[in-house]
Amino acid sequence: MKKIDIYTGPMCNYCSAAKHLLSKKNAKYNEMDIGTDTTKMDEMLKRTNGARSVPQIFIGNYYVGGYDQLKALEVEGKLDSLLKD
């Protein structure tokens, strides 16, 4: 599977939902909590061109966006192929 980065924050239900969906797919991900590591906030802002909401998800070099976009990929049947190498 491709490398997955997910930027999360404290008390974030959408973050939990995104992690649950990825786990359901047996996808391993790197979680970066912007609430506990401010350098990750700066990194996230650069990678997303300024998006401040969490989660922010990257699969390989593909910028997914947030949970709604991740769920839409699943509903459209595109998530499985995106996760594969």
GUSEDREN-648669 format. One record per residue (C-alpha): residue in one letter; x negated, y negated, z negated. Coordinates in steps of 0.02 Angstrom, whole numbers, plus 50000, padded with zeros to 5 digits. Layout:
BEGIN
AXYZ/...
END
This chain:
BEGIN
M500005000050000/K499504982150027/K498884971049887/I500334962049802/D500134946249700/I501584939649599/Y501514923349502/T502704923749354/G503214913049207/P503904915849032/M505734920449007/C506024922049195/N507434933649245/Y507014932249430/C505224937349390/S505864952549298/A507014956949443/A505604955449569/K504444966349465/H505844979149443/L506154979949631/L504304982049668/S504134995449534/K505645004449607/K504665005049770/N503155012149675/A502194996549726/K500774991249613/Y500604972549593/N499444959749513/E500454948849396/M499814931549357/D500764922449219/I500634903849251/G501264900549074/T499734908148993/D498414903749123/T498514886049192/T497194889649323/K498434901849400/M499704887649416/D498454877649519/E498054893149623/M499914896349654/L500224878349706/K498814879349834/R499354896149904/T501184890949920/N500904873049980/G501684866049822/A503064878149772/R503344876549584/S504674889549549/V504294907249496/P504114920649549/Q503024917449700/I502594933549791/F501244938049917/I501134954950003/G499444956250087/N499234939750180/Y501124937650198/Y501944924450089/V503634931450040/G504244917249930/G505324920749778/Y506464934749721/D507874930049839/Q506724931849989/L506024948349921/K507794955149897/A508284949350072/L506834959250146/E507464974550052/V509264972150111/E508664969750291/G507644985750280/K506004976550309/L505184978150137/D504574996150153/S503624992750315/L502894976750242/L502234986250091/K501334999450196/D499524997150250/
END
